[in-house]
């Protein structure tokens, strides 16, 4: 409800999103939720979503939850985590996480031949993640789109971002310049 402590976005509906991005053609917007500040379906079985709130437990612990709990792989060590490749998410450096195999999501159903391509940015106290999960071939096919999408995500200007043409360059910040500046 309104007592959830947001920044008073008041626009409601899908149009009042707090983040904007250059969305790849064919990606279908899905309803937002507490843990999905951007949420898209990619083709039939792919999901891509941004989480910027209530991500607890630190960056390595979250990545290892993806790697070991969702994919059943050996958890990453601190050194492996630090050595992950880098990309941009929300205008800051993010680590790129890739894991594939049998995926067990929230429903618990195992799906073989799946892949997670994820980004984790921020600090252990204030973390942002962007996850793309789906069949391995689908994730690989959309890899470049995912990385471009990630780099384009920015805080929207109060819901008016939907009026911005997709061709507009991504600017991390904008401000009204006072007269005389």
C-alpha positions in Angstrom: 0.0 0.0 0.0 0.9 3.7 0.1 2.7 3.1 3.5 5.5 1.1 1.8 7.9 4.1 2.0 8.6 4.7 -1.6 9.7 8.1 -3.0 6.1 9.2 -3.5 6.0 8.2 -7.1 2.2 8.6 -7.0 1.8 7.8 -10.8 0.7 4.2 -10.1 0.4 1.6 -12.8 3.3 0.4 -14.9 3.9 4.0 -16.1 5.2 5.2 -12.8 8.4 3.0 -12.8 11.4 4.4 -11.0 13.8 3.1 -13.6 14.0 3.6 -17.4 16.0 1.7 -19.9 16.4 1.1 -23.6 14.4 -2.1 -23.9 15.3 -4.5 -26.6 12.7 -5.1 -29.3 10.4 -8.0 -28.4 11.0 -7.9 -24.7 7.6 -7.9 -23.0 7.1 -5.8 -19.8 5.8 -7.9 -16.9 4.2 -6.6 -13.7 6.6 -5.0 -11.2 6.9 -6.3 -7.6 8.7 -5.7 -4.4 11.8 -7.5 -5.7 11.4 -6.6 -9.4 11.8 -2.9 -10.2 12.1 -3.7 -13.9 10.7 -7.0 -15.2 10.6 -8.5 -18.7 9.8 -11.7 -20.4 12.2 -12.6 -23.2 10.6 -14.9 -25.8 8.8 -17.9 -24.3 11.0 -18.9 -21.3 13.4 -16.1 -20.6 13.1 -13.7 -17.6 15.1 -10.5 -17.0 14.6 -8.4 -13.9 16.2 -5.7 -11.9 16.2 -5.8 -8.1 17.4 -2.7 -6.2 15.6 -3.0 -2.9 15.7 -5.5 0.0 18.6 -7.4 -1.3 20.2 -8.7 1.9 23.2 -10.7 2.9 26.0 -9.2 0.8 27.1 -9.6 -2.8 29.0 -12.8 -2.6 26.3 -14.5 -0.5 23.7 -13.5 -3.1 25.7 -14.7 -6.0 26.4 -18.0 -4.3 22.7 -18.4 -3.7 22.2 -18.2 -7.4 25.2 -20.5 -8.1 24.7 -23.2 -5.5 21.0 -23.1 -4.5 19.5 -22.4 -7.9 22.0 -24.2 -10.1 23.6 -26.7 -7.7 27.2 -25.6 -8.5 30.1 -25.2 -6.1 29.9 -21.7 -4.5 32.5 -19.1 -5.6 35.4 -18.3 -3.4 36.2 -14.6 -2.5 39.1 -14.7 -5.1 36.8 -16.2 -7.8 34.2 -13.5 -7.0 36.7 -10.7 -7.2 38.0 -12.0 -10.5 34.6 -12.0 -12.3 34.4 -9.8 -15.4 33.1 -6.3 -15.1 30.2 -4.5 -16.9 28.0 -1.4 -16.1 24.8 -1.5 -14.1 23.1 1.8 -13.0 26.1 3.8 -14.1 28.5 1.9 -11.8 30.8 -1.1 -12.0 29.1 -4.5 -11.8 30.4 -8.0 -11.7 29.2 -10.4 -14.4 28.0 -13.8 -13.1 27.4 -16.7 -15.5 26.2 -20.2 -14.4 24.4 -22.9 -16.2 22.9 -26.4 -15.6 19.8 -27.5 -13.9 17.9 -24.5 -12.6 15.6 -24.6 -9.5 13.6 -21.4 -9.2 11.1 -20.3 -6.6 8.6 -23.0 -7.6 11.2 -25.7 -7.0 10.8 -27.3 -10.5 14.1 -28.3 -12.0 14.7 -27.1 -15.5 17.7 -28.6 -17.3 19.9 -26.8 -19.8 19.3 -23.4 -18.2 21.6 -20.4 -17.8 21.8 -17.4 -15.6 23.6 -14.3 -16.8 23.6 -11.8 -14.0 25.1 -8.6 -12.8 25.7 -7.5 -9.2 26.6 -3.9 -8.4 26.8 -1.7 -5.3 28.0 -2.7 -1.9 27.1 -5.4 0.5 24.7 -3.0 2.3 23.2 -1.4 -0.9 23.2 -3.9 -3.7 21.6 -4.0 -7.1 21.2 -7.1 -9.3 20.0 -7.7 -12.8 19.3 -11.3 -13.7 18.5 -13.0 -17.0 17.5 -16.6 -16.7 16.3 -19.0 -19.4 17.3 -21.9 -21.6 21.0 -21.6 -22.4 20.6 -21.0 -26.1 18.0 -18.2 -25.5 20.3 -16.5 -23.0 23.3 -16.7 -25.3 21.2 -15.4 -28.3 20.2 -12.3 -26.3 23.5 -11.8 -24.5 24.5 -8.6 -26.4 21.0 -7.2 -25.9 21.1 -8.0 -22.2 24.5 -6.2 -21.8 23.2 -3.2 -23.7 20.0 -3.1 -21.7 22.0 -3.3 -18.5 24.2 -0.4 -19.5 21.1 1.7 -20.4 19.2 1.4 -17.1 18.9 4.7 -15.2 16.7 6.2 -12.6 13.7 7.7 -14.3 12.6 11.3 -13.9 9.4 10.6 -12.0 7.6 8.3 -14.5 7.9 10.7 -17.4 10.7 8.5 -18.8 8.2 6.6 -20.8 7.8 9.6 -23.0 11.5 9.6 -23.8 12.2 8.1 -27.3 14.2 4.9 -27.2 16.8 6.6 -29.3 17.6 9.2 -26.6 21.0 8.6 -25.0 21.1 7.2 -21.5 22.1 9.9 -19.0 22.7 8.8 -15.4 21.5 12.1 -14.0 19.5 15.1 -15.1 18.8 18.4 -13.4 16.9 21.6 -13.9 19.5 24.4 -14.3 18.6 27.4 -12.3 18.3 30.7 -14.2 21.7 32.5 -14.5 23.8 29.3 -14.1 
